[in-house]
């Protein structure tokens, strides 16, 4: 790029090298197509009773063994029992006249439907369902019965107003969570999609919302909402919202987008005189996802909207040499619950598309780090001419953002509710909603980075799996082309570096379609993948697909799978079976399978390949794993030497290509694959090179001249084999032997013992499927006719029923 100083060039080169090294081994070890998943009974797809679900909401109810789906004007309930997947449907269109009124306001016909956006459990027997209602949101309670029943009914007479529960526009994002009969929602609550708020509705308490103030929420995009307790005191429970917004503190970078985590107290009821019916405990902090670079410069994965040209990028780095920013946004957030409900792990996908590069990252955050940011200094700015900094003045008591609870109260200073908070606390909370310190990910870097890939990462769920050598978080990541990546991140002991291992790439949907939701059932060991086309149930693992040898099972590095002595099977912790081989961290079959016959995975059968001088020749060798490295060796004087590669001899993903063959290339070629220190032989070829002069002489002969070399030296008869090109559209049995007769001269030079190998090679190289089928059909007809002629001769039949004598000789 023009205009870069050496220092800045070093920054960019270091950045790209860091990303390249992080993605070097991220090629999926196993790719399974849509047909592969169906044929192995690993996946099943539900597209609705009418073939097009237009899925917009999903709720997995593991207690009832039910899957509830919401789409365009429709709701579904699917039983997940082992016996069958019975499904029931409820048709739920907009109220009469609403669709027509929606179109009259200028909305598209397709938008003016009831898209179900919210499905939440309300009590033991009912679900709360809310839809857009043709831009007039509505909600209803669905009777789903008790556990073991398959009840699925609704009373249209009980439909209520859904405003503030789901957006009017079906395309706008929102986030919600349900607690104690109350719904907490982050959304745009008006028809035009401009009033961005965090709302609490339903239940017995008054509705709560954020003030209309850009300091609180500035054009936010809500991603997720979760209730996370901070202590054993239920009064201290807080609801956390994850969203992106335009950053007020990003001076000099208009339109910069930051990722936030915000929170409110669940028992917040607003103030008495200030912030009446408004959140009085709302505060927010910035989430940072960055790759450490050279000279202490980080690559940030948490902005959206900054698209740079090369010159703009240069000026930007010069201006902000302490940080290198990229245009990144948060795509999805997943809460990995642990045994300690107060400390789940937060997984988030970040993405960017800019003129510099396109990349994706996954960062993991600890709740302790999030709480530490909220307990730190507040961000502060004196006036328009001042810079942002940490607030150093006196913070009122109780500290803004804390909940009225036993933890907050002190003797003589007790608060029953937020209405008892002093006005000074509420004024400070209104003017200082942002924390100064950001939240960094665990280990201060992403666990996964992907750059310049032909798809986008959209959704994530995580399963914590017990393996032989410890716990592993298996990430399932959905893309915009209907695939799911199964990935683990390995930490190198005391090192901060991580190794990303992409175990599988699953093509879940037949037609590439963006994945809009992912849900995981640990109980059923299944993944539920949603898209506009439908929902797929995919098994988390199928160990037998990795192979039938101990080495192959070990190289897979799948925490779900282990070698049990006879097959690659599901690893079950605390199992009584002692013979289990598994090495997730290193994938070293030499150590794990030392008492196994490792030669079982070697393919040592010799194959003979013939090539012609000055022509091209190809030796095919594809490793079982794309993560393996292939090396080619050639035998010379009983010694194996590595093949020297250049413009003439090239190693490709499919094998070894000789663009121009020389006689000295003749020899035995061995294809080796190496993966995690384990080497195996994939193929061995004996390459024989035919002299160019001899071939030219044979090709120049008149095809009509019947040279003695056309005849089998042992019988004097013609051989019956003909290349498939003989059977062109104008060919017939009577013309066999008149096309490409020179090829038989080459066959004769090679010798009859190697003829089957050459026939197989030539048929594979020259014949398309149509000609090959025609070839087989013609040969079969020829043999049947000859057999009939022989029977006729044996019965003394007339001469006209006999086969021509020359063709009979050829068959012999």
N, C-alpha and C positions, 0 to 999 in steps of 0.2 A: 504494500500500500504506500502510495506516495505521501511524503510529508512526515513519516514516522522517524523519530529520533532513535538511536541505538537502544536507549533505555526503554522507550515505549515498545520497540520491536521485541525486546526481550520479554516484556510483560505479555504481549500477545502470543508470542511463540510458546512461552511457558504455560499460558492458559490453554492453548490448543493441544500442547503435548500432554498436559494433565488430563484433559478430556479424552484424548486419543488413548492414553494408557489405561484410563478407567474403562473404556469401552472395548479394549482389545479382545478380551475373552468373553464378551457378552453374546456371542453367537449362540442361539439355542442348540443344545446338544441333541435334541429330538424334536422334529417337526411332525405334527399329526394333522392331516387334512380333515375336512368335514366328513368325508366318507370313511376315513380311518376311525374316527370317534364313533360313528354309527355302527360300523362293522364289528368293532370290538365291544359293543354295548357299554361304552363309557359315557355316551351322551344321548339325551333325548330332548326334542324341541317341541314346545307348545306354542302354537300360533293363533289360538282362539278358535271358536266354533265356526267362524266365517273366513278364516284364512289370513286375516290381517288384524293383529291385536292393537297396534299403535300404542304400545306400552308406555305409560307415564308415571306409574306408581307401583311399588311392590312392598309387601310386608311378609316376612318369613316368621311364622308362628310355630316354634319348635315344641311348645307345650301341647298344642292341639295337633301337631303333625299336619299343618295346613300351609298352603302358600296362597296368599291373597294378592290379586293383580287388579290394577286399574288402568283403563285405556280410554279411547275415544268413545264416549257414551256407553261404556260397558264396565262391568265388574265381574271377576272370576274368583272362584274358590276351588283349589285343587288339593285333593287328599294325597299325602305323601307316604301312605302306608306301603309295605312291601308287596302286598297282593295286587294292587291296581292304583292307577292315578285318576280316580274319578273326578270329574270337574263339573261345576255348576255355574250358571251365568245369570247375571241380573242386567237387564237393559235399563240404562239411566240417562236419558237425553235431557237437554235443557227444558225448563218449564215452557208451557205453550206460549207462543208469541215471542219468546226471548231470542230465538235464532233469527227470525225475520228482523227484529229490532236491532240486533247486532250488525247485520248486513247493512241496514240503513245508515248506521253510524260511520260506514266506510271501511269496516273490517272485511277481510277475505272470508269467503264461504267456508273454507276449511278451518278457519280460526273460530268460527261461530258454532262450536260444539261444546259438549261438557267433557273436558279432559280431566280425569280424576288425578289429582296431584297429591292428595294426602290420605294415607291409610294408617290409623293408629289404634291400638287397643284401648277401649274406653273402660270396660269392666270385664267380669268373668264371662259374660255372654254376648257382648256387643263390641263392634268396631265403630270408630268414627271415620267416615269417608267424606271428603270435600273435593269439589270439582270447580272448574272455571265457569260453568253454566252459561256459555256464550257471553263472556265478559261481565257476568253478574254472578259471582261465586255463590255456591250453595253447599250445604252440608246435610248429612243424614246419618242416622244410626243404623247399622246393619246387624241383624240378629244372626250370630254364628253358632249359637248353642254351646253346650258344654263339651268337655273333652270326650272324644270317642264318637260324638254325633257329627253328622254332616248336614247341619242346618245352615241355610244361606238365604235369608229373606230380608226385605225392607218394606217400610210403610211410607209410600210417597207423601202421605198427608203430614208426616212429621218433618218434612224438609225445612231447614232453617237457613238464615242468612250466613254466608261463608266469608263475608268481607273481613279482612284482617287475618284470615286463616290460610288462604292461598291467594296467589296473585290473580288479577283479572286476566292477564295475558298468559296463554299457555307456554310461551317461549321464555318467560322471565324466570330466573333462578330464585330459589328461596330455601330456607332451612327451618326445621321445627323439631320440637321434642315435647313429650307429654309427661306430666308429673302431677300425681294427686288430683286428677280431674281438671288440671289447668294446662292450657296449651301455650307454649312459648314459641314465638315465630319471628324470624327475620325476613322481611319481604318489602316489596313496594305495594302499598295498601290502596292505591287509587287507580282509577280507570286509565289515566295517562301514564302510569308507571313512574311517577316522579317523587311520590311521598315515601321515602325509604325509612323504615322504622323497625324497632324491635318491640314486639307486642306480647302482652300476656292477656289471654282471654279465657272465657269459660270459667267454671268453678264459682265459688261464692263470693270472691273478692272483686272489687271494681277493676275495670280494664286498665292496664298500665302500658305506657308507651314512652319512647324517647322524644325529647324535645326536637323541634325542627330547627336544627343548628348544624352547620357544616363542620363545626369543630367536633361534633359527636359522630356524625355519619356523613361522609362526603361521597355521594354516588357509589354506594357499596354494592358488592355482589356477594350474597350470602352463600356459603358452601356447606356448612354443617352446624348443628347445635346439639349439645350434650349436657346432661345434668351430671356434675362430678362433685361429690362431697369433699369438703376440705378437712373435716374432722369428724369425731364421733357425735358431735352436737348437730342434730338435724336442722337447727335454726341457722347453722353456718353453711348450709348447702348453697351452691352457686350454679348458675346456668352459664355455660361457656359457648360463645358464638365464634365461628371462624369465617372470615370474609376478607375480601380485598376492597380497597377504596383509594381515591385520589389523596395523595399525601399532602397535608397542609404544611408540614415541616420540610418538604423537599424544595428548598430554596433554589431558584435559578433553573429548576427543571419542571416546567409547567406540564401538568398531566401525568406526572410520575405516579405509579400505582404501587402501594405497599400492601403486604399481607398482614392481617391483624388477627389477634385473639382478644376478644372482648368478654366481659362477664358482668352479670348482675346477680344480686342476692335473690334467692327464691322467695324470701319473706319481705321483699321491698314493697312498701305501700305508698311511697312518695313522701313529700314534705307537708307540713301543716300550712305554711304561708308561701314557701318557695317550692317550686317543682311539684305542685299539686297534681296528683295522678300521673306524675312523670317519674322515670327511674331516677333515684337519688344515689344509687350505688354503681352506676355504669362507669367502668374504666376500661382502657384498652392498651395493648402493647404490640409492638412490631415483631413478627416472626421473620427470621433471616435464614435463608438456605443458600450457602455459598461454598465454592471450592477454593481452598487455600492455594494461592499462587506465589510466584517468585516475588522477593522483596516485600513480603507481607501483604501483598495486594490480593483481595478476595474477589472472586467472580460471583456476583449475587444473582440468585435465582428467584427473585421475588418482586419483580416489577412488570408492569404491562403498559404498553402504549408508547414506549420510546423506541422508535425505529430509526436507526442511524444510517447515513451514507458514510463512506470511508472518511471523508473530511470531517463530518460532524463527530464521528467516533473519535478521531484524533484529538479534536478540540475538547471533547468531553473528558478524555483521559488526562489531558494536560491540565484541565481545570480541577479535576477531582483525582489527583494522583494517589490519594489515600485509599481509594476504592475504585474498582472497575465494575460498572453497572451494566447489566443486560436487561432486555425487555422480557420479564418473566411474570407469570401469573399462576395462581394456585388453581389446580384442576379438581382435586378431591382430597378429602380428609377422612381417615379411618381411625377409630379409637380401639386399640387392642386392650381389652379388659384383662386384668391380672387378678390374682387372689386377693390383692389389696385393692378394694374398689376406689380408694382415694388416689391411687397412683397408676392409672393406665398409661400406656405408651401411645403417643399421637403420631401417626404416619400421614404424611402429606405429599402429594405430587405437585411439582412445579414445572412450568413449561415456558418456552420462549420461542419466538420467531423474529429474527432480525436480519439485517443485511450482513452481519458478521458471521453468524452461524445459527442453526436451529438446535435446541437442546432440551433435555428433560432431566429432572432430578427428583429423587425421593429422599426426604429428610425425616428424621425421627426426633421427637421432642419429649423430654421428661417433664412431668407435672411439677417436680421440685424446681426446675429452672423457670417454668412459667410463673409459679408463685413467687419466686425470688424477684422476678421482674416487677410484679405487682406490688411487692413490698419495698421496692427501691424508690429513687427520687422521681418526682413528676417532671414532665417536660414543660418548659416555660418560655415565653417570649414577651418582653416588656412592651414592645410597640412595633410598628411597621419598619422602623429603621434598625431594629435590634436583631441579633441572631438568636436562634433557638439554643437553649441550654438547660441544664438541670436546675430545678427550683431549689434555692438555698435559703428561703425564708422559713418562717414558722408554719408548720402544718397543723391545722386545727384538730381538736379531739372531739369525737372519735375520728380516727383517720378515714378520710373519704375512700369509699370502696369496700369498707368492712361491713359485715352484717350485724344487726342488733342481736346479740346472743350472750350466753354465759361467758364465752371467751372474750368478748369485747367489754362487757360490764366490769366496772371497778367499784369498790365500796364508795358509796355516796355519789357515784356517777353511773347510774343504771338507766338503760334505755329499753323500753318495752317494744318499740317499733321505730321505724325510720321517721315517723311523725314527731318523735321526741328529739331528733337530732337538732342541734343548734343551727340557726340560719347560716352562720359562718361556714359550717361544714358543707351545706348544700350549695352555697355560692362558690366555694372552692371547687367542689365536684363539677359544677357546671362549666367553670372556666379552665379546669385542668383535667380533661378526660384521658390524656395521653401520658404514658409512662416514658421516662427518658431512656432507660436501658432496654435494648431489644432482647429477644429470646433467641439464643443460638441452639442449633441441633446438638444431639449427643455426639461426642467426639469432634464437635465443631466443623463437621463436614457431612455431605450426603452419604447415604449408604448405597445409592445407585445413581449413576450418571450415564445418559445416552445422548449422543450427538449425531446430527445428520442422518437420522434413520427415516425410512420412507413411510412412517406412520406416526400418530400422536398417542401419547399415554393419557387416558381419560379417567379411569376408575381404579381403585385399589382396595383390597381386603387382605388381611394377614392372619395366618394360623401359626401359633407357637407349638412346635413339634418336639417331642422328646426323642432323641436319637441315642445311639450307643455312647457317643462321646460328648453329649451335652444337649442343650436346647438350641433350636434354630427357628428363626422367624421366616416362614415361607410366604413370600409375597405373590399374590395373584393380581396381575395388572391388566386391565382391559384397554383395548386400543380403539381407534376410530375406523378400523377396517375389519372388525368382527373377530379379532384374535385375542387370546388370553396368554400372557407370559407368566410362567411359573419360575420365580427367581428367589435365590437366597444370597445373603451377604455374609461373607466370612471375615472375621477380624483376626489379624495376624499377631496373636499373643499380646505383647506390650506395645506393639506398633499401632499407630493411628490409621494405617492404611487398611483398606478393605478390599476384598476380592469379590466381585459380583459373578455369580454363576447362574446363567439362564438354563434351567433344567429342561423346560419344554416350551414349545410354541404351539398352541392349540387353535385351529381354525374352527371356531364354535358355530358360526353361521355360514350357510352355503353361499349367500351373496354378501360381499363386504358391506357391513353396516356398522355405524358407531355404537359401541357398547355404552349404555346409559346408566346401568346399575350393576353392582356386584353384591351378593350376599353369600355368606358362608355358614354352613351347618356342620359344626364339629361332630354333633351327634350322628348325623347321617354320612359324614365324610363326603360332602357334596358341595358344589359351588353352583349358585343360581345366577345366571348371566342374563341380563335384560337388555333388549334393544327395541327399536320401533317395530321390528319384524316379529318379536315374540320373546319368550324366555326359555333358556336351555338349562337343564340339570346336567352337570358335568361332575364325574367322580374326581376327587382330588388326586387320585393316584391309580395306576394300573401297572404294577411292578413287572409283570411278565413281558411287557413291551420292550424292556431294556435288553433282553437277550436270554440265552439259556446257559450261560457260563458265569462262573464266579467273578471273573475279571470284568465282564461287561456290567454286571450288577454293581460292582464296586466303583467302576469308572463313572457310573450314572450320578453318584453323589447325592441321591435323593434321600432326605431324612425319613421319608415314609417307608423306604424299601431296604431290605437286607438279604444277603445270601443265607439260606437256611440249611445248606448242605446238599440240596437237590434242585433248588430253583430260586429265582429272585421273587421274594414274597414280602408282604406287609410286615414291617417291624412293629412289634408290640412290646412296649416297656414292661418290665417285670414279668416277662414270659418265662415259663419253666424250660423252654427249649434253650439249651446252652450253646448249640452250634449256630452262631449268628455272626456274619462277617459284614462290617459296615465301616466306611472311612469317609465321612462327609468332608472333613477339613482338608485332607490331602488326596483322596481318591487314589490310593496306591494299592493296586491289586497284587504287586510283588510281595508285599508284607501280609496282606489280608488273605491271599489265596495261595500261600506258599506250599500248602499240602494238596493243592488242586492241580489238575492237568491243564496248565496254561496253554499248552499247544492246541487245546480245543478251539481256541479263538483264531488260530492261524489258518490261513488258506494257502496251502503249499503245493497245490496241484499245478503242474507245468502246463502252460498254454503256448502253442506255437503260433507265431504271427509272421506273415510273409509281407515283405515290402519290396518295392522296385526302386532301383537307383534313380535319383533325381526327382522322385515323387515324394509326397507326404505320407506319413504313417502315424497312427495314433495308438498308444497303449493305455487302455482305460483302467482307472483305479480310483474309486471313490471311497474315502474313509467312512466308517460307520458313524463317526461323530464329526460335525463341522468344527469342533474345538480341537481336533487332533491335527498334528503337523505331519505332512507326508514328505518322505525322503526317498529318492530313487538311487539305487545302487546298480552297478553293472559289473559282471564277473570278467576279469582279465587274468589269465594265467593262474587260475585257482585263487585269485584275490578279489575281494569286493572293494570297488572304488565308487565314490559318490559321482553321479552323473554331472558333468560340467554343463551348466545351462548358459545359453546365449540367445541371440536372435534367431538362430536356426533350430535349437533344441530348447523347448519351453515347457515348464511345468505349469499346468492349469488345474483348476478345481476338479476337473473330470479325469485328468491323467497326464501322460507325457506325450507331447506333440513334437514330431520331427517334421519341420516344414520342408526340408530337402534332405533326403536320405542318401548317405554314402555307404560304400561297401564296408568300411571300417566300423560302422555302427553295429554290425552284426555281433550278437552275443546274448547273454542271459541277463535280463533286467528284473530287479527285485523291488517291489513297492512296499516300503516300510511306513507304518503309522506310529506316531509317538504322542502319548497323552498322559500327562502327570507322571513322567518318568517311566511309563510302561510302553514297551515297544512290541509290536506284533507285525507279522508278515501278512499283507493283504492279498498280494498277487505276485506270481512269478511268470515271466514271459521269456520264451526263446525266440529272438528276432532273427529271421533269415532274410538276407537281402539278395534279390535276383539281379543278375547283371543287366544293365540297361541295354547293351548291344544285343543280347540274346532276345530280350523282349521286343525290341524294335524290329528285329528280323522276323520274329514270329507274327507280329501285328501287321507287317507289310506283305505277308504272303497272301496269295489269292485264296479267299475262303472256299472257292469251288474246288481247288486242288486238294486232293485227299492224301496228305502226307502219311508216311508210315508211322510217324510219331503220334498220329491220332489214335492208333490202335493200341490196345492193351498188349504189352509185350508177352504176357503169359498165355493169352488165348488167341491173340490176333483179331479179336472182336472190338467193336466200339463200345466205350463206356456209356451208360445210360444218363449220367448226370448232365444237366445243362443249367447254366446260370439263368436266373429268373428273367433277365432281359430278353432271353430267347422267346419267352411267351408274351410278346407284345400284342397289340390289338390285331395285327395282320398275321400273327403266327398260327400255325396249325400243326397237327401231328405229322403231316407229310413234309413240313418244312423243318422239322427238328433235325439238327445236324448241319443246317445250311447257314446258321447265324453264329458268329463269333467262334468259329472252329479253332481259331488260333489259341483260344483259352485252353483247349485240350493239350496243345503242345506244351503249355506251361505246366499243366497238371502232370504230364508225362515226365518233364524235367524234375519236378519235385519228387515224384515217386508215389506209388499207390498207397503206401502206408500212412502218409500224411494227408492224403486227399480229403478225408472227412473234415479235418480242421480247416482246410482252405475253403471247402464248400460252405462251412458254417460262417466263416469270416466274410466271404464274398456275398453270401445271401444277406447277412446283417448289414453290410456296407452299401450294397447296391439296390436291394429290393425294398420297395415300400410295402405296406400291409396289403394293399389291393393286389399288387402283382404276386406277392407271396401266396395269398389265398388262391389266386388263379393258377399259380404254378402247382400247388398241391392238388387242386381239382383236376387239372390236366393230367398230372401223373397218375392219379387214382383212376381216371377214365382209361388211360393208356394201359394200366395194369389189368383192369377188368376186361378190356378188349382182348389183350394178349392171353389172358386165362381162358376166355371163351374160345379163342382160336386153337389153343392147345387141346382143349376138350374135343373140339370139332375134329382135329387131326387124329386124335386117339380113336374116334368113332368112325374114321374113314369118311369124313364129310367132304363135300365138294371143295374145289380149289378157291371158289369165290369167298368162302367163309374163313379162309386162312388169313393171318396177319402178314403183311409184307415181310419178306425174308430179311432185309437189311435192318428193320426195326427189331425183329426177333433176335437178331444177333446182338444188337446193342443191349437189349435187356439181359441177355446171357452174360 
